[in-house]
């Protein structure tokens, strides 16, 4: 074992280098659990898997050592269960080609491991970095214990030390890779937040400088149009034109008000509020709108969700997101609102089966001046993101074109 320490380090490099290459050239960060296969990430993991299996290290008595379990774990926790199962099937197929003598035993072992990883991957993204590493370490300890028990049952006590030593090297490599991924994701998220903050700053300064100057002549123009509309000498066409002009002025006023909402700092004190009650009020308010559009509105709200916030702002966030979902559906679809407690956060899940968004559209959601609607400005969602950020929460979005969109609003629960 010790004379092969150089080969062990080669295996560590086989694991680390593809991850760094992927982050640098192929991705903007492995951050979101997805039901779709990330093909770039899959190719990197396949390369990692094939190399570590193709060049194993003989530790003793013909037993070989490799780190194929690391890409399997990474596939499940960072790519989702579909990518994980795909990579595991590729691994088993390669083992079959190599005439692995314990093939059936490995199929059973990895099937059990796949079930555990699939369950874990469902809630992995919401965990803190320390907890992620802790739980993965416990899963890896389970694998090491099963190997050790197998050696004891086979009366191969001399191999136990080597197995534990090999497992320690693999565990250190796995934790190192996870730390690299988590830290790179954090840096990329911070970079995106910085870019978004700069855009918000520009919009705020623009709104504060221009909005009041623009509103004054618009108010005067609207007043004169109202006076003109009372003239009895006007025909119906002229009155209709004036009515359209007033409507467009009102729409412009509403847009300016949205910009002023970005420019205006939040000076309201946050109080403990009953989020459950506020969500129920919003659902009742929006139900009339959905009935007109022939949209089914389903909701499930957990009791006693309390947060520290301003209820008017939270209501604005909920209305903005639900209204966007209704507009994305058009007619004859379904809106679902699910509110529940998860760890120390209140989570509000709003999903629709509307037109959805492409990956490029999804990457720009919540930024000023961007909207998927023809008549939209993007300010409503920008304000929503800003409000939730002030509450020390976050908004996550998942969407697939043609299938719908899901928003997760996470806000810390009150003490």
C-alpha positions as CSV (number, residue, x, y, z in Angstrom):
1,X,0.0,0.0,0.0
2,X,2.6,2.5,1.1
3,X,4.9,1.9,-1.9
4,X,2.0,2.9,-4.1
5,X,1.4,6.2,-2.4
6,X,2.2,8.0,-5.7
7,X,-0.5,6.1,-7.5
8,X,-2.9,7.0,-4.7
9,X,-2.2,10.7,-5.3
10,X,-2.8,10.1,-9.0
11,X,-6.3,8.9,-8.1
12,X,-6.9,11.9,-6.0
13,X,-5.9,14.1,-8.9
14,X,-8.2,12.1,-11.2
15,X,-11.1,13.2,-8.9
16,X,-10.1,16.8,-8.3
17,X,-8.9,18.0,-11.7
18,X,-12.2,17.3,-13.6
19,X,-14.3,19.2,-11.0
20,X,-12.0,22.2,-11.3
21,X,-12.1,22.0,-15.1
22,X,-15.9,21.8,-15.0
23,X,-16.3,24.8,-12.8
24,X,-13.8,26.8,-14.8
25,X,-14.9,26.1,-18.4
26,X,-18.3,24.3,-18.5
27,X,-20.5,25.7,-15.8
28,X,-21.5,28.7,-13.7
29,X,-21.8,26.5,-10.6
30,X,-23.4,23.3,-9.5
31,X,-26.0,24.8,-7.3
32,X,-29.5,23.6,-8.1
33,X,-31.1,20.2,-7.7
34,X,-32.8,19.4,-11.0
35,X,-34.9,16.6,-12.5
36,X,-33.1,17.0,-15.8
37,X,-29.7,15.6,-16.7
38,X,-26.8,18.0,-16.7
39,X,-24.9,16.4,-19.6
40,X,-21.7,18.4,-19.1
41,X,-21.6,17.3,-15.4
42,X,-22.4,13.7,-16.4
43,X,-19.5,13.6,-18.9
44,X,-17.1,14.9,-16.3
45,X,-18.2,12.3,-13.8
46,X,-18.0,9.5,-16.4
47,X,-14.4,10.5,-17.2
48,X,-13.7,10.5,-13.5
49,X,-15.3,7.1,-13.1
50,X,-13.7,5.4,-16.1
51,X,-10.2,6.6,-15.2
52,X,-10.4,5.6,-11.5
53,X,-11.8,2.1,-12.5
54,X,-9.4,1.6,-15.4
55,X,-6.2,2.2,-13.4
56,X,-6.9,0.6,-9.9
57,X,-4.1,0.2,-7.3
58,X,-3.4,-3.2,-6.0
59,X,-3.2,-3.0,-2.2
60,X,-2.8,-6.6,-1.1
61,X,-3.4,-10.2,-2.3
62,X,-4.8,-9.1,-5.6
63,X,-7.4,-6.7,-4.0
64,X,-7.7,-3.4,-6.0
65,X,-8.4,0.1,-4.8
66,X,-10.2,2.8,-6.7
67,X,-12.4,5.8,-5.9
68,X,-15.4,5.1,-8.1
69,X,-17.7,5.7,-5.1
70,X,-16.9,9.4,-5.2
71,X,-18.3,10.3,-8.6
72,X,-21.4,8.2,-7.7
73,X,-22.0,10.2,-4.5
74,X,-21.4,13.5,-6.4
75,X,-23.8,12.5,-9.1
76,X,-26.6,11.9,-6.7
77,X,-26.2,14.9,-4.4
78,X,-25.3,17.6,-7.0
79,X,-27.0,16.3,-10.1
80,X,-30.1,14.6,-8.8
81,X,-31.3,11.0,-8.7
82,X,-31.6,10.6,-12.5
83,X,-28.0,11.5,-13.1
84,X,-27.0,9.4,-10.2
85,X,-28.8,6.3,-11.5
86,X,-27.4,6.9,-14.9
87,X,-23.8,7.0,-13.7
88,X,-24.4,4.0,-11.4
89,X,-25.7,1.9,-14.4
90,X,-22.7,3.0,-16.4
91,X,-20.4,1.8,-13.6
92,X,-22.1,-1.6,-13.3
93,X,-21.9,-2.0,-17.0
94,X,-18.2,-1.3,-17.0
95,X,-17.7,-3.8,-14.1
96,X,-19.6,-6.4,-16.1
97,X,-17.2,-5.8,-19.0
98,X,-14.2,-6.2,-16.7
99,X,-15.6,-9.6,-15.4
100,X,-15.9,-8.5,-11.8
101,X,-16.0,-11.7,-9.8
102,X,-18.3,-10.2,-7.1
103,X,-20.6,-8.5,-9.6
104,X,-23.9,-9.6,-8.1
105,X,-22.9,-8.7,-4.6
106,X,-21.9,-5.2,-5.9
107,X,-25.2,-4.8,-7.7
108,X,-27.1,-5.4,-4.4
109,X,-24.8,-3.2,-2.4
110,X,-25.0,-0.3,-4.8
111,X,-28.7,-0.7,-5.2
112,X,-29.1,-0.1,-1.4
113,X,-26.7,2.7,-1.5
114,X,-28.6,4.3,-4.5
115,X,-31.9,4.3,-2.5
116,X,-30.2,6.0,0.5
117,X,-28.6,8.6,-1.8
118,X,-31.8,9.2,-3.7
119,X,-33.6,10.0,-0.5
120,X,-30.8,12.2,0.8
121,X,-30.5,14.1,-2.5
122,X,-34.1,15.3,-2.2
123,X,-33.4,17.7,0.7
124,X,-29.6,18.1,0.3
125,X,-29.8,21.5,-1.4
126,X,-31.5,23.1,1.6
127,X,-28.8,22.1,4.1
128,X,-25.8,24.1,5.3
129,X,-22.4,23.1,4.2
130,X,-21.4,21.6,7.5
131,X,-24.5,19.4,7.6
132,X,-24.0,18.3,4.0
133,X,-20.5,17.1,4.8
134,X,-21.6,15.5,8.1
135,X,-24.4,13.5,6.5
136,X,-22.3,12.4,3.5
137,X,-19.6,11.3,6.0
138,X,-22.2,9.2,7.9
139,X,-23.3,7.6,4.6
140,X,-19.7,6.8,3.7
141,X,-19.1,5.4,7.2
142,X,-22.0,3.1,6.6
143,X,-20.2,1.8,3.4
144,X,-17.0,1.3,5.3
145,X,-18.7,-0.6,8.1
146,X,-20.4,-3.0,5.6
147,X,-17.0,-3.7,4.0
148,X,-15.5,-4.3,7.4
149,X,-18.3,-6.7,8.4
150,X,-17.9,-8.6,5.2
151,X,-14.2,-9.1,5.9
152,X,-14.9,-10.3,9.4
153,X,-17.5,-12.8,8.2
154,X,-15.0,-14.0,5.5
155,X,-12.4,-14.4,8.3
156,X,-10.0,-12.0,6.5
157,X,-9.0,-10.0,9.5
158,X,-5.6,-9.0,8.0
159,X,-7.4,-6.9,5.4
160,X,-9.4,-4.8,7.8
161,X,-6.6,-2.3,8.5
162,X,-6.0,-1.8,4.7
163,X,-9.7,-1.3,4.1
164,X,-10.0,1.3,6.8
165,X,-6.9,3.1,5.5
166,X,-8.2,3.1,2.0
167,X,-11.5,4.3,3.1
168,X,-9.9,7.2,5.0
169,X,-8.1,8.3,1.9
170,X,-11.3,8.2,-0.1
171,X,-13.2,10.1,2.6
172,X,-10.7,12.9,2.7
173,X,-10.8,13.1,-1.1
174,X,-14.6,13.2,-1.1
175,X,-14.8,15.9,1.6
176,X,-12.1,18.0,-0.3
177,X,-14.1,17.8,-3.5
178,X,-17.3,18.8,-1.7
179,X,-15.6,21.8,0.0
180,X,-14.3,22.9,-3.4
181,X,-17.7,22.6,-5.0
182,X,-19.5,24.4,-2.1
183,X,-16.9,27.2,-2.0
184,X,-16.9,27.7,-5.7
185,X,-20.7,27.8,-5.7
186,X,-20.7,30.3,-2.9
187,X,-18.3,32.6,-4.8
188,X,-20.4,32.4,-8.0
189,X,-23.6,33.1,-6.0
190,X,-21.9,36.1,-4.4
191,X,-20.7,37.3,-7.8
192,X,-24.3,37.1,-9.2
193,X,-25.6,38.9,-6.2
194,X,-23.1,41.6,-6.6
195,X,-24.0,42.1,-10.3
196,X,-27.7,42.2,-9.3
197,X,-27.0,44.7,-6.6
198,X,-25.2,47.0,-9.0
199,X,-28.2,46.9,-11.4
200,X,-30.5,47.7,-8.5
201,X,-28.3,50.6,-7.6
202,X,-28.4,52.0,-11.1
203,X,-32.2,51.6,-11.3
204,X,-32.6,53.2,-7.8
205,X,-30.5,56.2,-8.7
206,X,-32.3,56.6,-12.0
207,X,-35.7,56.4,-10.4
208,X,-34.8,58.9,-7.6
209,X,-33.5,61.4,-10.2
210,X,-36.1,61.2,-12.9
211,X,-39.4,59.9,-11.5
212,X,-40.6,63.0,-9.8
213,X,-39.7,65.2,-12.8
214,X,-41.6,62.9,-15.1
215,X,-44.7,62.5,-13.0
216,X,-45.4,66.2,-12.7
217,X,-46.0,66.8,-16.5
218,X,-47.9,63.5,-16.7
219,X,-50.2,64.5,-14.0
220,X,-50.9,67.8,-15.7
221,X,-51.5,66.1,-19.0
222,X,-53.9,63.6,-17.4
223,X,-55.9,66.5,-15.8
224,X,-56.3,68.3,-19.2
225,X,-57.4,65.1,-20.9
226,X,-60.0,64.5,-18.2
227,X,-61.3,68.1,-18.8
228,X,-61.4,67.5,-22.5
229,X,-63.4,64.3,-22.1
230,X,-66.2,66.3,-20.5
231,X,-66.7,68.4,-23.7
232,X,-70.1,67.6,-25.1
233,X,-68.9,68.5,-28.7
234,X,-66.6,65.4,-28.8
235,X,-67.8,62.4,-30.8
236,X,-67.5,58.8,-29.6
237,X,-64.2,58.2,-31.4
238,X,-62.5,61.2,-29.9
239,X,-63.7,60.2,-26.4
240,X,-62.4,56.7,-26.9
241,X,-59.0,58.1,-27.9
242,X,-58.9,60.3,-24.8
243,X,-59.9,57.3,-22.6
244,X,-57.0,55.2,-24.2
245,X,-54.6,58.1,-23.5
246,X,-55.6,58.3,-19.9
247,X,-55.2,54.6,-19.5
248,X,-51.7,54.6,-20.9
249,X,-50.8,57.5,-18.7
250,X,-52.0,55.6,-15.7
251,X,-50.0,52.6,-16.7
252,X,-46.9,54.8,-17.0
253,X,-47.6,56.2,-13.6
254,X,-47.8,52.6,-12.2
255,X,-44.4,51.8,-13.7
256,X,-42.8,54.9,-12.3
257,X,-44.3,54.0,-8.9
258,X,-42.6,50.6,-9.2
259,X,-39.3,52.3,-9.8
260,X,-39.8,54.5,-6.8
261,X,-40.4,51.4,-4.7
262,X,-36.9,50.3,-5.6
263,X,-35.4,53.7,-4.8
264,X,-37.2,54.1,-1.5
265,X,-35.3,52.5,1.4
266,X,-37.1,50.2,3.7
267,X,-37.6,52.2,7.0
268,X,-40.4,50.1,8.4
269,X,-39.8,48.1,11.5
270,X,-40.3,44.4,11.2
271,X,-42.8,42.8,13.5
272,X,-43.7,39.2,14.2
273,X,-46.5,38.3,11.8
274,X,-48.7,35.2,11.2
275,X,-47.5,34.1,7.8
276,X,-50.2,31.4,7.7
277,X,-53.0,33.9,8.0
278,X,-51.4,36.3,5.4
279,X,-51.1,33.5,2.8
280,X,-54.7,32.5,3.4
281,X,-55.8,36.1,2.8
282,X,-53.8,36.3,-0.4
283,X,-55.2,32.9,-1.6
284,X,-58.7,34.2,-0.9
285,X,-58.0,37.4,-2.8
286,X,-56.5,35.7,-5.8
287,X,-59.2,33.0,-6.0
288,X,-61.6,35.5,-7.7
289,X,-59.0,36.2,-10.3
290,X,-58.3,32.5,-11.0
291,X,-62.1,31.7,-11.2
292,X,-62.4,34.3,-14.0
293,X,-59.5,32.6,-15.9
294,X,-61.0,29.1,-15.3
295,X,-57.8,28.2,-13.3
296,X,-57.8,25.6,-10.5
297,X,-56.3,27.0,-7.3
298,X,-55.0,24.4,-4.9
299,X,-53.4,25.3,-1.6
300,X,-52.0,23.5,1.5
301,X,-50.8,25.8,4.3
302,X,-49.2,24.6,7.5
303,X,-50.5,26.3,10.8
304,X,-48.5,28.6,13.0
305,X,-45.8,29.9,10.6
306,X,-44.5,33.1,12.2
307,X,-41.9,35.3,10.7
308,X,-40.5,38.8,11.4
309,X,-41.5,41.1,8.6
310,X,-43.8,43.8,7.3
311,X,-47.1,42.0,6.3
312,X,-47.8,44.5,3.4
313,X,-44.5,43.8,1.8
314,X,-44.9,40.0,2.2
315,X,-48.4,40.3,0.7
316,X,-46.9,42.2,-2.3
317,X,-44.4,39.4,-2.8
318,X,-47.0,36.7,-2.8
319,X,-49.4,38.6,-5.1
320,X,-46.6,39.3,-7.6
321,X,-45.5,35.7,-7.8
322,X,-49.0,34.2,-7.9
323,X,-50.2,36.7,-10.5
324,X,-47.2,35.9,-12.7
325,X,-48.1,32.3,-12.5
326,X,-51.7,33.0,-13.4
327,X,-50.6,35.1,-16.4
328,X,-48.2,32.3,-17.5
329,X,-51.0,29.8,-17.6
330,X,-53.6,31.9,-19.5
331,X,-56.7,29.7,-19.1
332,X,-57.5,26.2,-17.9
333,X,-54.4,25.4,-15.8
334,X,-53.5,24.9,-12.1
335,X,-51.8,27.0,-9.5
336,X,-50.5,25.3,-6.3
337,X,-49.5,27.1,-3.1
338,X,-47.9,25.0,-0.4
339,X,-46.5,26.6,2.8
340,X,-44.6,24.5,5.3
341,X,-41.8,24.6,7.9
342,X,-38.4,23.3,6.9
343,X,-35.5,23.4,9.4
344,X,-35.5,27.1,10.6
345,X,-37.3,28.5,7.6
346,X,-40.8,29.0,6.5
347,X,-41.1,27.8,2.9
348,X,-43.8,29.0,0.4
349,X,-43.9,26.9,-2.7
350,X,-45.8,28.4,-5.6
351,X,-46.1,26.3,-8.8
352,X,-47.9,26.5,-12.1
353,X,-48.3,24.4,-15.2
354,X,-47.9,27.4,-17.6
355,X,-45.6,28.0,-20.5
356,X,-42.4,27.8,-18.3
357,X,-39.1,29.4,-19.1
358,X,-35.9,28.4,-21.0
359,X,-32.6,28.1,-19.1
360,X,-31.5,31.5,-20.5
361,X,-34.7,33.2,-19.4
362,X,-34.5,31.5,-15.9
363,X,-31.0,32.8,-15.4
364,X,-32.2,36.4,-15.8
365,X,-35.3,36.2,-13.7
366,X,-35.6,38.8,-11.0
367,X,-33.2,41.3,-12.7
368,X,-34.4,44.8,-13.5
369,X,-35.8,45.6,-17.0
370,X,-36.2,41.8,-17.8
371,X,-39.6,40.2,-18.2
372,X,-41.0,37.3,-20.2
373,X,-44.3,39.2,-20.6
374,X,-44.8,41.5,-23.6
375,X,-46.1,44.3,-21.4
376,X,-43.9,43.6,-18.4
377,X,-41.0,45.6,-16.9
378,X,-39.6,43.0,-14.6
379,X,-39.8,45.4,-11.7
380,X,-42.4,43.4,-9.8
381,X,-40.2,40.3,-9.4
382,X,-37.1,42.5,-8.7
383,X,-38.9,44.2,-5.8
384,X,-40.0,40.7,-4.6
385,X,-36.4,39.5,-4.6
386,X,-35.3,42.6,-2.8
387,X,-38.0,42.4,-0.1
388,X,-37.2,38.7,0.6
389,X,-33.4,39.5,0.7
390,X,-34.1,42.2,3.3
391,X,-35.8,39.5,5.4
392,X,-32.6,37.5,5.2
393,X,-34.3,34.9,3.0
394,X,-34.1,33.9,-0.6
395,X,-36.2,33.0,-3.6
396,X,-35.3,29.9,-5.7
397,X,-36.9,29.3,-9.1
398,X,-37.1,26.1,-11.1
399,X,-38.7,26.0,-14.6
400,X,-38.9,23.9,-17.7
401,X,-40.2,25.3,-21.0
402,X,-43.6,24.0,-21.8
403,X,-44.1,22.3,-18.3
404,X,-44.4,25.2,-15.8
405,X,-42.5,27.1,-13.1
406,X,-42.0,26.7,-9.4
407,X,-41.0,29.4,-6.9
408,X,-39.7,28.6,-3.4
409,X,-39.7,31.5,-1.0
410,X,-37.6,30.8,2.1
411,X,-37.9,33.2,5.0
412,X,-36.4,32.6,8.5
413,X,-38.9,31.8,11.2
414,X,-39.3,34.1,14.1
415,X,-37.8,33.0,17.4
